[in-house]
Amino acid sequence: MNPDFLNRIQSYIPNEMDDFLSSLDRPMYRGLRVNPQKWKKPKLSLKRAPFSENEYYVDEALGNHPYHLAGLFYLQEPSASSAVEILDVQPDDVVLDLCAAPGGKSTQIASKLDTGFLVANEYDSKRARILLSNMERMGIEHMMVLNNDPSQLVTKFARCFDRILVDAPCSGEGMMKKHDEAMDQWSVEHIQFCAKRQKQILESAYQLLKGNGTMVYSTCTYAKEENEDVIQWFLDTYPDMELIDPGVSFGRSGFIKNTIRIFPMDKGEGHFVAKLHKKSGATNRLPVQKSMPIDAITKEFFIEQLGFVPKYHEMQKDKIYVMDHSFIQTKGLHCLRQGIFAGERIKKRFEPAHAFYMNAKWIDTYKNRTNLSLEEIDAFMHGLEIEHPSQKGYIAVCVDGYPFGFGKSDGKHIKNKIPKGLRLLPNSHIKRRCL
Ligand SMILES: C[S@@+](CC[C@H](N)C(=O)[O-])C[C@H]1O[C@@H](n2cnc3c(N)ncnc32)[C@H](O)[C@@H]1O
């Protein structure tokens, strides 16, 4: 273990070093956050985590649980849910998550929105696609996924956001364990590099925040240079920003008032969170665009599957996107998705997309649906066609009434429509454990 790292930690928590050292030997805390928009009344025998209202401790991998595939929960290190709890998102807020992949915090923000809107931005293109996949799995509608450098957002969306989360790329000390490769690569130079990048990201975030808006800055590292020192620099640079009370009882106070630190002794792997308020300044609205007309065949599909036609539409070539919120103008930005990808017009028919059947708002709305057994779910998630009598046509396949995808039924068999990238590998299987 790097002695410089240990000396620095000793300087932060001089009386708790033994506890910290023993925490490095035990497995990471694992967490499960319920998606309240899909899983409305979960009865769980799991222990609640103190960091947010829907977070629980788990002690095994649950990625192949059918409820995970259906987007009923997100797997996340428990203390990572603290930042969004502190952001205190309101149902009608316009929120920006500036460093969003893989989407733990974005999906948590979205679970608090109703009429509001979420812009989830990720700098790294591969990670942005993972973010989109998680947003789809959790069934989020009022959102867009961007893949831009934070500074590129400023020309389009300056002063547009009520709340901004900057969950900054950091040296990740809170996510390292004693034997990790990451621990061997730890260095003060890397910490300094991260601090410089964090300041650049905060400069953009400042310009994107509305007057009277709220910003939360968080990292999963212990390094003071990336936490309190970055915040002090931000306050000195922008005198109209102030630190405000995070209003929570978990964790412990950081080295400046109104900041929060979480160490493993506080029952999570490690986080730093600061809540900031912009005292004054102008506000703008996200620039909306006109809804596009859709054709009769697509309308007929919506009526047949949902019983209504979604209010706002956008068409890109033959692909159709829908939302119950105006579409936002994104010209000049790299937008991976806005709203729900409903499907594609192919010749004289409409071919639905996986995302269409994952929308949290429609979870009880899909008219044509069927429950599969665990064995059938396993076969379906491996891309197989299954023998399963059901109503003909496109059909939502469900676990206990919760859709996890769709297929096309001829009345006796369901043809598989799970996207190739989401299918299970041959040696991986659905596992249902008691939660
Ligand atoms: C701590 S992670 C975000 C985790 C995410 N908030 C979640 O809860 O799932 C930080 C993210 O910042 C991204 N990033 C890297 N360089 C960046 C930059 N220059 N500006 C903005 N984000 C950057 C990383 O790719 C990474 O996905």
The ligand as an SDF file (V2000), in Angstrom:
LIG
                    3D

 27 29  0  0  0  0  0  0  0  0999 V2000
  -17.7140    9.7910  -11.4690 C   0  0  0  0  0  0  0  0  0  0  0  0
  -18.0990    9.4480  -13.0940 S   0  0  0  0  0  0  0  0  0  0  0  0
  -19.8010    9.7670  -13.1650 C   0  0  0  0  0  0  0  0  0  0  0  0
  -20.6680    8.7180  -12.5460 C   0  0  0  0  0  0  0  0  0  0  0  0
  -22.1350    8.9800  -12.7720 C   0  0  0  0  0  0  0  0  0  0  0  0
  -22.5120   10.2700  -12.2480 N   0  0  0  0  0  0  0  0  0  0  0  0
  -23.0180    7.9220  -12.1740 C   0  0  0  0  0  0  0  0  0  0  0  0
  -23.5960    8.1430  -11.1000 O   0  0  0  0  0  0  0  0  0  0  0  0
  -23.1820    6.8490  -12.7750 O   0  0  0  0  0  0  0  0  0  0  0  0
  -17.4340   10.8120  -13.9470 C   0  0  0  0  0  0  0  0  0  0  0  0
  -17.7140   10.8450  -15.4350 C   0  0  0  0  0  0  0  0  0  0  0  0
  -17.0910   12.0170  -15.9820 O   0  0  0  0  0  0  0  0  0  0  0  0
  -16.6550   11.7090  -17.2920 C   0  0  0  0  0  0  0  0  0  0  0  0
  -15.5960   12.6650  -17.7470 N   0  0  0  0  0  0  0  0  0  0  0  0
  -14.3280   12.3920  -18.0690 C   0  0  0  0  0  0  0  0  0  0  0  0
  -13.6960   13.5090  -18.4810 N   0  0  0  0  0  0  0  0  0  0  0  0
  -14.5900   14.4870  -18.4610 C   0  0  0  0  0  0  0  0  0  0  0  0
  -14.5550   15.8590  -18.7990 C   0  0  0  0  0  0  0  0  0  0  0  0
  -13.4520   16.4560  -19.2260 N   0  0  0  0  0  0  0  0  0  0  0  0
  -15.6890   16.5630  -18.6530 N   0  0  0  0  0  0  0  0  0  0  0  0
  -16.8150   15.9790  -18.2040 C   0  0  0  0  0  0  0  0  0  0  0  0
  -16.8950   14.6910  -17.8460 N   0  0  0  0  0  0  0  0  0  0  0  0
  -15.8140   13.9550  -17.9840 C   0  0  0  0  0  0  0  0  0  0  0  0
  -16.1530   10.2910  -17.1850 C   0  0  0  0  0  0  0  0  0  0  0  0
  -16.1370    9.6680  -18.4550 O   0  0  0  0  0  0  0  0  0  0  0  0
  -17.1330    9.6580  -16.2100 C   0  0  0  0  0  0  0  0  0  0  0  0
  -18.1560    8.9920  -16.8980 O   0  0  0  0  0  0  0  0  0  0  0  0
  1  2  1  0
  2  3  1  0
  2 10  1  0
  3  4  1  0
  4  5  1  0
  5  6  1  0
  5  7  1  0
  7  8  2  0
  7  9  1  0
 10 11  1  0
 11 12  1  0
 11 26  1  0
 12 13  1  0
 13 14  1  0
 13 24  1  0
 14 15  1  0
 14 23  1  0
 15 16  2  0
 16 17  1  0
 17 18  1  0
 17 23  2  0
 18 19  1  0
 18 20  2  0
 20 21  1  0
 21 22  2  0
 22 23  1  0
 24 25  1  0
 24 26  1  0
 26 27  1  0
M  CHG  2   2   1   9  -1
M  END
$$$$
